[in-house]
């Protein structure tokens, strides 16, 4: 049976498992920001 020896090993494993979720969140937030900017521009064009 293999045991983790330090909290550093636990933290490293945690970050490795979280990284894909964090990268995906960054992609979605970037898309949402671009969509928000686009909608603002279109709304201004419609009102003018």
C-alpha distance matrix in Angstrom:
0.0 3.8 6.6 10.2 12.4 15.8 18.0 19.2 16.1 16.4 20.1 19.8 17.7 20.2 23.1 21.9 21.8 25.1 27.0 28.2 29.4 31.2 32.8 34.0 35.5 37.4 38.8 40.0 41.4 43.3 44.7 45.8 47.5 49.4 50.4 51.7 53.7 55.2 56.2 57.9 59.9 60.9 61.9 64.1 65.7 66.6 68.1 70.3
3.8 0.0 3.8 6.9 9.2 12.5 14.8 15.7 12.5 13.2 16.8 16.4 14.5 17.3 20.0 18.9 19.2 22.4 24.2 25.6 27.1 28.5 30.1 31.6 33.0 34.6 36.3 37.6 38.9 40.7 42.3 43.4 44.9 46.8 48.0 49.2 51.1 52.7 53.8 55.4 57.3 58.5 59.6 61.6 63.3 64.3 65.8 67.8
6.6 3.8 0.0 3.8 6.2 9.3 11.5 12.9 10.1 10.5 14.2 14.4 13.0 15.3 18.2 17.8 18.1 21.0 23.0 24.9 25.9 27.1 29.0 30.6 31.6 33.3 35.3 36.5 37.4 39.4 41.2 42.0 43.4 45.5 46.8 47.7 49.6 51.4 52.5 53.9 55.9 57.3 58.2 60.1 62.0 62.9 64.2 66.4
10.2 6.9 3.8 0.0 3.8 6.0 8.0 9.1 6.4 7.2 10.7 11.0 10.1 12.5 15.1 15.2 15.9 18.4 20.3 22.6 23.6 24.4 26.4 28.3 29.1 30.5 32.7 34.0 34.7 36.6 38.6 39.5 40.6 42.8 44.3 45.1 46.8 48.8 49.9 51.1 53.2 54.7 55.5 57.3 59.3 60.4 61.6 63.6
12.4 9.2 6.2 3.8 0.0 3.8 7.2 8.4 7.0 8.6 11.6 12.1 12.4 14.6 16.8 17.3 18.5 20.7 22.3 25.0 26.0 26.3 28.4 30.6 31.2 32.3 34.7 36.2 36.6 38.3 40.6 41.4 42.3 44.6 46.2 46.8 48.5 50.6 51.8 52.8 54.8 56.5 57.3 58.9 61.0 62.2 63.3 65.2
15.8 12.5 9.3 6.0 3.8 0.0 3.8 5.2 5.4 6.9 8.9 10.2 11.3 12.9 14.7 15.9 17.4 18.9 20.5 23.6 24.4 24.2 26.5 28.8 29.1 30.0 32.7 34.1 34.2 36.0 38.5 39.1 39.8 42.2 43.9 44.3 45.9 48.2 49.4 50.2 52.2 54.1 54.8 56.3 58.4 59.8 60.7 62.6
18.0 14.8 11.5 8.0 7.2 3.8 0.0 3.8 5.4 5.0 6.1 8.5 9.9 10.4 12.3 14.2 15.4 16.4 18.2 21.4 21.8 21.4 24.0 26.3 26.2 27.2 30.1 31.3 31.2 33.1 35.6 36.0 36.7 39.3 40.9 41.1 42.8 45.2 46.2 46.9 49.1 51.0 51.5 53.0 55.3 56.6 57.4 59.3
19.2 15.7 12.9 9.1 8.4 5.2 3.8 0.0 3.8 5.4 5.0 6.0 8.5 9.7 10.5 12.2 14.3 15.2 16.3 19.7 20.5 19.9 22.0 24.7 24.8 25.4 28.2 29.8 29.7 31.2 33.9 34.6 35.1 37.4 39.4 39.8 41.1 43.5 44.8 45.5 47.5 49.4 50.2 51.6 53.7 55.2 56.1 57.8
16.1 12.5 10.1 6.4 7.0 5.4 5.4 3.8 0.0 3.8 5.5 5.1 6.2 8.6 10.0 10.7 12.5 14.3 15.5 18.5 19.7 19.6 21.5 24.0 24.6 25.4 27.9 29.5 29.9 31.5 33.8 34.8 35.5 37.7 39.5 40.2 41.7 43.8 45.1 46.1 48.0 49.8 50.7 52.3 54.2 55.6 56.7 58.5
16.4 13.2 10.5 7.2 8.6 6.9 5.0 5.4 3.8 0.0 3.8 5.5 5.2 6.2 8.7 10.0 10.8 12.3 14.4 17.2 17.7 18.0 20.4 22.4 22.7 24.0 26.6 27.8 28.1 30.1 32.3 32.9 33.9 36.3 37.8 38.3 40.1 42.2 43.3 44.3 46.5 48.1 48.8 50.5 52.6 53.7 54.8 56.8
20.1 16.8 14.2 10.7 11.6 8.9 6.1 5.0 5.5 3.8 0.0 3.8 5.4 5.0 6.2 8.6 9.9 10.4 12.1 15.4 15.8 15.4 17.8 20.2 20.2 21.2 24.0 25.3 25.3 27.1 29.6 30.2 30.9 33.3 35.0 35.4 37.0 39.3 40.5 41.3 43.4 45.2 45.9 47.4 49.6 50.9 51.8 53.7
19.8 16.4 14.4 11.0 12.1 10.2 8.5 6.0 5.1 5.5 3.8 0.0 3.8 5.4 5.2 6.2 8.7 9.9 10.6 13.8 15.1 14.8 16.5 19.1 19.8 20.4 22.9 24.7 25.0 26.4 28.8 29.9 30.6 32.7 34.5 35.3 36.7 38.8 40.2 41.2 43.0 44.8 45.8 47.3 49.2 50.6 51.8 53.6
17.7 14.5 13.0 10.1 12.4 11.3 9.9 8.5 6.2 5.2 5.4 3.8 0.0 3.8 5.5 5.1 6.3 8.7 10.1 12.6 13.9 14.5 16.3 18.3 19.2 20.5 22.6 24.1 24.9 26.6 28.6 29.6 30.8 32.8 34.3 35.3 37.0 38.8 40.1 41.4 43.3 44.7 45.8 47.6 49.3 50.5 51.9 53.8
20.2 17.3 15.3 12.5 14.6 12.9 10.4 9.7 8.6 6.2 5.0 5.4 3.8 0.0 3.8 5.5 5.3 6.2 8.6 11.3 11.6 12.0 14.5 16.3 16.7 18.2 20.6 21.7 22.3 24.3 26.3 27.0 28.2 30.5 31.8 32.5 34.4 36.3 37.4 38.6 40.7 42.2 43.0 44.8 46.8 47.9 49.1 51.1
23.1 20.0 18.2 15.1 16.8 14.7 12.3 10.5 10.0 8.7 6.2 5.2 5.5 3.8 0.0 3.8 5.4 5.0 5.9 9.3 10.1 9.6 11.8 14.2 14.6 15.5 18.0 19.6 19.9 21.5 23.9 24.8 25.6 27.8 29.5 30.3 31.8 33.8 35.2 36.3 38.1 39.8 40.8 42.4 44.3 45.6 46.8 48.7
21.9 18.9 17.8 15.2 17.3 15.9 14.2 12.2 10.7 10.0 8.6 6.2 5.1 5.5 3.8 0.0 3.8 5.5 5.4 7.9 9.9 10.3 11.5 13.7 15.1 16.0 17.8 19.7 20.7 22.0 24.0 25.3 26.5 28.2 29.8 31.1 32.6 34.3 35.8 37.2 38.8 40.3 41.6 43.3 44.9 46.2 47.7 49.5
21.8 19.2 18.1 15.9 18.5 17.4 15.4 14.3 12.5 10.8 9.9 8.7 6.3 5.3 5.4 3.8 0.0 3.8 5.7 6.9 8.0 9.6 11.2 12.5 13.8 15.6 17.2 18.5 19.8 21.6 23.1 24.2 25.8 27.7 28.8 30.1 32.0 33.5 34.7 36.3 38.2 39.4 40.5 42.5 44.1 45.1 46.7 48.7
25.1 22.4 21.0 18.4 20.7 18.9 16.4 15.2 14.3 12.3 10.4 9.9 8.7 6.2 5.0 5.5 3.8 0.0 3.8 5.7 5.4 6.2 8.8 10.1 10.7 12.5 14.6 15.6 16.5 18.5 20.3 21.1 22.5 24.6 25.9 26.8 28.7 30.5 31.6 33.0 35.0 36.3 37.3 39.2 41.0 42.0 43.4 45.5
27.0 24.2 23.0 20.3 22.3 20.5 18.2 16.3 15.5 14.4 12.1 10.6 10.1 8.6 5.9 5.4 5.7 3.8 0.0 3.8 5.5 5.1 6.1 8.6 9.8 10.6 12.5 14.4 15.3 16.6 18.6 19.9 21.1 22.8 24.4 25.7 27.2 28.8 30.3 31.8 33.4 34.8 36.1 37.9 39.4 40.8 42.3 44.1
28.2 25.6 24.9 22.6 25.0 23.6 21.4 19.7 18.5 17.2 15.4 13.8 12.6 11.3 9.3 7.9 6.9 5.7 3.8 0.0 3.8 5.5 5.1 6.1 8.6 9.9 10.7 12.4 14.3 15.5 16.8 18.4 20.1 21.4 22.7 24.4 26.0 27.3 28.7 30.5 32.1 33.2 34.6 36.6 37.9 39.1 40.9 42.7
29.4 27.1 25.9 23.6 26.0 24.4 21.8 20.5 19.7 17.7 15.8 15.1 13.9 11.6 10.1 9.9 8.0 5.4 5.5 3.8 0.0 3.8 5.5 5.1 6.1 8.7 10.0 10.6 12.2 14.2 15.4 16.3 18.2 20.1 21.0 22.3 24.4 25.7 26.8 28.6 30.5 31.5 32.6 34.7 36.3 37.2 38.8 40.9
31.2 28.5 27.1 24.4 26.3 24.2 21.4 19.9 19.6 18.0 15.4 14.8 14.5 12.0 9.6 10.3 9.6 6.2 5.1 5.5 3.8 0.0 3.8 5.4 5.0 6.3 8.8 10.0 10.5 12.3 14.3 15.2 16.4 18.5 19.9 20.9 22.6 24.4 25.6 27.0 28.8 30.3 31.4 33.2 34.9 36.1 37.5 39.4
32.8 30.1 29.0 26.4 28.4 26.5 24.0 22.0 21.5 20.4 17.8 16.5 16.3 14.5 11.8 11.5 11.2 8.8 6.1 5.1 5.5 3.8 0.0 3.8 5.4 5.1 6.4 8.8 10.0 10.7 12.6 14.4 15.5 16.8 18.6 20.1 21.4 22.9 24.6 26.1 27.5 28.9 30.4 32.1 33.5 34.9 36.6 38.3
34.0 31.6 30.6 28.3 30.6 28.8 26.3 24.7 24.0 22.4 20.2 19.1 18.3 16.3 14.2 13.7 12.5 10.1 8.6 6.1 5.1 5.4 3.8 0.0 3.8 5.4 5.1 6.3 8.6 9.9 10.7 12.4 14.3 15.6 16.6 18.4 20.2 21.2 22.6 24.6 26.1 27.1 28.5 30.6 31.9 33.0 34.8 36.7
35.5 33.0 31.6 29.1 31.2 29.1 26.2 24.8 24.6 22.7 20.2 19.8 19.2 16.7 14.6 15.1 13.8 10.7 9.8 8.6 6.1 5.0 5.4 3.8 0.0 3.8 5.4 5.1 6.1 8.5 9.9 10.4 12.2 14.2 15.2 16.3 18.3 19.9 20.9 22.5 24.5 25.6 26.7 28.7 30.4 31.4 32.8 34.9
37.4 34.6 33.3 30.5 32.3 30.0 27.2 25.4 25.4 24.0 21.2 20.4 20.5 18.2 15.5 16.0 15.6 12.5 10.6 9.9 8.7 6.3 5.1 5.4 3.8 0.0 3.8 5.5 5.1 6.1 8.6 9.8 10.5 12.3 14.2 15.2 16.6 18.4 20.0 21.2 22.8 24.4 25.7 27.3 28.9 30.4 31.8 33.5
38.8 36.3 35.3 32.7 34.7 32.7 30.1 28.2 27.9 26.6 24.0 22.9 22.6 20.6 18.0 17.8 17.2 14.6 12.5 10.7 10.0 8.8 6.4 5.1 5.4 3.8 0.0 3.8 5.5 5.2 6.2 8.6 10.0 10.8 12.3 14.3 15.6 16.6 18.4 20.2 21.4 22.7 24.3 26.2 27.3 28.7 30.5 32.2
40.0 37.6 36.5 34.0 36.2 34.1 31.3 29.8 29.5 27.8 25.3 24.7 24.1 21.7 19.6 19.7 18.5 15.6 14.4 12.4 10.6 10.0 8.8 6.3 5.1 5.5 3.8 0.0 3.8 5.4 5.1 6.1 8.6 9.9 10.4 12.1 14.3 15.2 16.3 18.4 20.1 20.9 22.2 24.4 25.8 26.7 28.5 30.5
41.4 38.9 37.4 34.7 36.6 34.2 31.2 29.7 29.9 28.1 25.3 25.0 24.9 22.3 19.9 20.7 19.8 16.5 15.3 14.3 12.2 10.5 10.0 8.6 6.1 5.1 5.5 3.8 0.0 3.8 5.4 5.0 6.1 8.6 9.8 10.4 12.3 14.2 15.2 16.6 18.5 19.9 20.9 22.7 24.5 25.7 27.0 29.0
43.3 40.7 39.4 36.6 38.3 36.0 33.1 31.2 31.5 30.1 27.1 26.4 26.6 24.3 21.5 22.0 21.6 18.5 16.6 15.5 14.2 12.3 10.7 9.9 8.5 6.1 5.2 5.4 3.8 0.0 3.8 5.4 5.1 6.3 8.6 9.9 10.7 12.4 14.3 15.6 16.8 18.5 20.0 21.5 22.9 24.6 26.1 27.6
44.7 42.3 41.2 38.6 40.6 38.5 35.6 33.9 33.8 32.3 29.6 28.8 28.6 26.3 23.9 24.0 23.1 20.3 18.6 16.8 15.4 14.3 12.6 10.7 9.9 8.6 6.2 5.1 5.4 3.8 0.0 3.8 5.4 5.2 6.1 8.6 9.9 10.5 12.3 14.3 15.5 16.4 18.2 20.1 21.2 22.5 24.4 26.1
45.8 43.4 42.0 39.5 41.4 39.1 36.0 34.6 34.8 32.9 30.2 29.9 29.6 27.0 24.8 25.3 24.2 21.1 19.9 18.4 16.3 15.2 14.4 12.4 10.4 9.8 8.6 6.1 5.0 5.4 3.8 0.0 3.8 5.5 5.1 6.1 8.6 9.8 10.5 12.3 14.4 15.3 16.3 18.4 20.0 21.0 22.5 24.6
47.5 44.9 43.4 40.6 42.3 39.8 36.7 35.1 35.5 33.9 30.9 30.6 30.8 28.2 25.6 26.5 25.8 22.5 21.1 20.1 18.2 16.4 15.5 14.3 12.2 10.5 10.0 8.6 6.1 5.1 5.4 3.8 0.0 3.8 5.4 5.1 6.2 8.6 10.0 10.7 12.6 14.4 15.4 16.8 18.7 20.2 21.4 23.1
49.4 46.8 45.5 42.8 44.6 42.2 39.3 37.4 37.7 36.3 33.3 32.7 32.8 30.5 27.8 28.2 27.7 24.6 22.8 21.4 20.1 18.5 16.8 15.6 14.2 12.3 10.8 9.9 8.6 6.3 5.2 5.5 3.8 0.0 3.8 5.4 5.1 6.2 8.7 10.0 10.7 12.4 14.2 15.6 16.7 18.5 20.2 21.5
50.4 48.0 46.8 44.3 46.2 43.9 40.9 39.4 39.5 37.8 35.0 34.5 34.3 31.8 29.5 29.8 28.8 25.9 24.4 22.7 21.0 19.9 18.6 16.6 15.2 14.2 12.3 10.4 9.8 8.6 6.1 5.1 5.4 3.8 0.0 3.8 5.4 5.0 6.2 8.6 9.9 10.5 12.1 14.3 15.4 16.4 18.3 20.2
51.7 49.2 47.7 45.1 46.8 44.3 41.1 39.8 40.2 38.3 35.4 35.3 35.3 32.5 30.3 31.1 30.1 26.8 25.7 24.4 22.3 20.9 20.1 18.4 16.3 15.2 14.3 12.1 10.4 9.9 8.6 6.1 5.1 5.4 3.8 0.0 3.8 5.4 5.2 6.3 8.8 10.0 10.5 12.5 14.4 15.4 16.6 18.7
53.7 51.1 49.6 46.8 48.5 45.9 42.8 41.1 41.7 40.1 37.0 36.7 37.0 34.4 31.8 32.6 32.0 28.7 27.2 26.0 24.4 22.6 21.4 20.2 18.3 16.6 15.6 14.3 12.3 10.7 9.9 8.6 6.2 5.1 5.4 3.8 0.0 3.8 5.5 5.2 6.4 8.8 9.9 10.8 12.6 14.5 15.6 17.0
55.2 52.7 51.4 48.8 50.6 48.2 45.2 43.5 43.8 42.2 39.3 38.8 38.8 36.3 33.8 34.3 33.5 30.5 28.8 27.3 25.7 24.4 22.9 21.2 19.9 18.4 16.6 15.2 14.2 12.4 10.5 9.8 8.6 6.2 5.0 5.4 3.8 0.0 3.8 5.4 5.2 6.2 8.5 10.0 10.7 12.4 14.4 15.7
56.2 53.8 52.5 49.9 51.8 49.4 46.2 44.8 45.1 43.3 40.5 40.2 40.1 37.4 35.2 35.8 34.7 31.6 30.3 28.7 26.8 25.6 24.6 22.6 20.9 20.0 18.4 16.3 15.2 14.3 12.3 10.5 10.0 8.7 6.2 5.2 5.5 3.8 0.0 3.8 5.4 5.1 6.0 8.6 9.8 10.5 12.2 14.3
57.9 55.4 53.9 51.1 52.8 50.2 46.9 45.5 46.1 44.3 41.3 41.2 41.4 38.6 36.3 37.2 36.3 33.0 31.8 30.5 28.6 27.0 26.1 24.6 22.5 21.2 20.2 18.4 16.6 15.6 14.3 12.3 10.7 10.0 8.6 6.3 5.2 5.4 3.8 0.0 3.8 5.5 5.1 6.2 8.7 10.0 10.7 12.5
59.9 57.3 55.9 53.2 54.8 52.2 49.1 47.5 48.0 46.5 43.4 43.0 43.3 40.7 38.1 38.8 38.2 35.0 33.4 32.1 30.5 28.8 27.5 26.1 24.5 22.8 21.4 20.1 18.5 16.8 15.5 14.4 12.6 10.7 9.9 8.8 6.4 5.2 5.4 3.8 0.0 3.8 5.4 5.2 6.3 8.8 10.1 10.9
60.9 58.5 57.3 54.7 56.5 54.1 51.0 49.4 49.8 48.1 45.2 44.8 44.7 42.2 39.8 40.3 39.4 36.3 34.8 33.2 31.5 30.3 28.9 27.1 25.6 24.4 22.7 20.9 19.9 18.5 16.4 15.3 14.4 12.4 10.5 10.0 8.8 6.2 5.1 5.5 3.8 0.0 3.8 5.4 5.1 6.2 8.7 10.1
61.9 59.6 58.2 55.5 57.3 54.8 51.5 50.2 50.7 48.8 45.9 45.8 45.8 43.0 40.8 41.6 40.5 37.3 36.1 34.6 32.6 31.4 30.4 28.5 26.7 25.7 24.3 22.2 20.9 20.0 18.2 16.3 15.4 14.2 12.1 10.5 9.9 8.5 6.0 5.1 5.4 3.8 0.0 3.8 5.4 5.2 6.3 8.8
64.1 61.6 60.1 57.3 58.9 56.3 53.0 51.6 52.3 50.5 47.4 47.3 47.6 44.8 42.4 43.3 42.5 39.2 37.9 36.6 34.7 33.2 32.1 30.6 28.7 27.3 26.2 24.4 22.7 21.5 20.1 18.4 16.8 15.6 14.3 12.5 10.8 10.0 8.6 6.2 5.2 5.4 3.8 0.0 3.8 5.5 5.2 6.3
65.7 63.3 62.0 59.3 61.0 58.4 55.3 53.7 54.2 52.6 49.6 49.2 49.3 46.8 44.3 44.9 44.1 41.0 39.4 37.9 36.3 34.9 33.5 31.9 30.4 28.9 27.3 25.8 24.5 22.9 21.2 20.0 18.7 16.7 15.4 14.4 12.6 10.7 9.8 8.7 6.3 5.1 5.4 3.8 0.0 3.8 5.5 5.3
66.6 64.3 62.9 60.4 62.2 59.8 56.6 55.2 55.6 53.7 50.9 50.6 50.5 47.9 45.6 46.2 45.1 42.0 40.8 39.1 37.2 36.1 34.9 33.0 31.4 30.4 28.7 26.7 25.7 24.6 22.5 21.0 20.2 18.5 16.4 15.4 14.5 12.4 10.5 10.0 8.8 6.2 5.2 5.5 3.8 0.0 3.8 5.6
68.1 65.8 64.2 61.6 63.3 60.7 57.4 56.1 56.7 54.8 51.8 51.8 51.9 49.1 46.8 47.7 46.7 43.4 42.3 40.9 38.8 37.5 36.6 34.8 32.8 31.8 30.5 28.5 27.0 26.1 24.4 22.5 21.4 20.2 18.3 16.6 15.6 14.4 12.2 10.7 10.1 8.7 6.3 5.2 5.5 3.8 0.0 3.8
70.3 67.8 66.4 63.6 65.2 62.6 59.3 57.8 58.5 56.8 53.7 53.6 53.8 51.1 48.7 49.5 48.7 45.5 44.1 42.7 40.9 39.4 38.3 36.7 34.9 33.5 32.2 30.5 29.0 27.6 26.1 24.6 23.1 21.5 20.2 18.7 17.0 15.7 14.3 12.5 10.9 10.1 8.8 6.3 5.3 5.6 3.8 0.0
